[in-house]
């Protein structure tokens, strides 16, 4: 290994592990060393796995014995702390006493282990996946800034090279937001592709599991490995994704790239807007056809996802609200869970009707286009402690500004990825979002890969 | 025609119409004459169709020209007043001004017309399908008693022989309840089998369309004719039902008949309980295997369907509530729609989670049984004006007692039929309910037909 192992994607680590040029224990140690050095400032991990070393040793023996399981064998993965794990406690980001989440593997974690991966530790998350800052985690690109949330620990850990990749969950943008702000790849696959059994629920009809990774190919490898049946998730469709990773170089020639300037290009900072335009030009130059379209109904959507998410989260936490057992919540999350009581069933159903309408509108558009490209967020990482940010002449809450461009794909359950497309003038990463119809991950990955080939991946923080 | 035409089922009228022994105009006139005689006391119709005569003439000409369309050609059907019709106004049972429902056919009505049926008139319903009495309609078996609701006009009209059959809608039992109390057959098919396009919504995820008819075979004929694709109902599955009517005589030998004494046999009047036991003995004597089973979760369900129905109905009427435009509502319905505002989104989702759990429990049971048999209601028709009824030692609201045994099949979207199985000591009809797995209407119809063969159909009121 000539290059520091921590800086390599899984697609490069895998052959080195398979051929014995790299030992899983050495790879694990490389990450643990970086965690020891960098995580005191980042605070991206909440728990390190005492069992990881013996898992790495076991993987090394298996590989040496010719029993290589595939590209994830011996790869250290960090796990968002709302996935249950058999070898680490789970807190869902809360300090609440007596939560007593069981020591068993979430379905996605179990599938990764079967593919040979080992779990290096649990990453910090915004409490109960409700929020966009993930305190006290910091952004590895600029320690005065937030990593985003709610999978902020995962985003920071991947961007800082503290693990090969990490797991996140995404209810309104919680994988793509930290990926965008920290400068890595985040993929929220189609609703139902990855089972959510053993992931602490936030909002049943909006929650998605997915990876944060260094490259598009790594995100594809992890998503395929986690996809499949899940008896513990009634929404799991039960199909295993194909090995897209083998075909990502197919290019974008002839692909129809949709651009909806309404909503997805409203209220952007100039650097984000420029980066998105450069990405579209690049796709066009590579033979994609750019098609403008409009979905006027997008104007009303933020209220709909808030109604659904508030009602769902409150339904989940209701017994604690009723028992008055809320002192352990952090104030911001407690407020949201309490507000959720005032979303009426009628409001909830109105939101669900909006969701269906929006789905019909996009289904119509997707007859003419293959993907939708937009920025992931209107801005880059804001400073720790800011509650409102200025985008152009408008001031906006960080909650609204974070979700604005990501939430439609949660409402619709459609796959969406965020990839880095360079930095702004403050050297902060800018994320580009590519979305596609249900189970059309391959289209999305091809476009993302073509952009990655043009813009390059951001280096792990050194 | 030796027997009065009004007293015959569609399956007997159809060959007479086809062979020219009966003319559609004469059949229509027979019903209109009965309406003129009996409906002043019953008040089951709110509108008679001025176009019915020319439709009957047209049907007569087509049949004479050898263009017989099938068993519904020339058959006069009454339509619950929440189905849109192109030739009659629609009020959904409300006196509200400015409702302005359009003059076009609901999908189910259009399908019946295509099959050659003609629409004789619109039947009275409890306002917005919210209630169990359908005032001022009376029960043709005893004019001092309610016909049930919300399809009370349809139940009364069919039992009184004022039409060949009628259309109803069923959100918690609204087809089966009047069928049971008036003494006819009522079928609520599987959710999605009959499209609901053009039916005024009450609760999107609970509403079902279906027929009230004189016999099991007639109900099967009508359901098959109305089934199929519906671009105006996103929940329509789009499949056409087979012509079950041809195979209803297959008997029940070897069929597994499930009996859940918990819930479905709790708190019955002695006559209803006796009738249900006689029905089970009859099925057993005909070769069916009676299997007892238990679903303890049934104890908690009435609250769940109320939460869903209240929230949905309020969502539909919300703009009127907000505008303060509710003076036109009758007091009972206004109260329910206003109460619906206080069902929280969290309550709604808790109810939806209960619905899923109950569905899983029944899916498990349906691996061992083919149908579930129970009474349709715990009692027979109560007196007009009664708000609470006594069943055994318990007093119960008429809303709760009506729904108690019917609502589980709405929550689960499973097909259920009510058929008469004789009378109680006051000569009031007793209804038996047969339910089956999704799209297993054939199983349910076979069992219902076997019981009908044993117990006989109740005569149309003469």
Interface residues (C-beta under 8 A of the other chain):
Chain A: X204 X234 X307 X308 X310 X311 X312 X314 X315 X318 X340 X341 X342 X343 X344 X345 X346 X347 X348 X349 X350 X353 X356
Chain B: X204 X234 X307 X308 X310 X311 X312 X314 X315 X318 X340 X341 X342 X343 X344 X345 X346 X347 X348 X349 X350 X353 X356
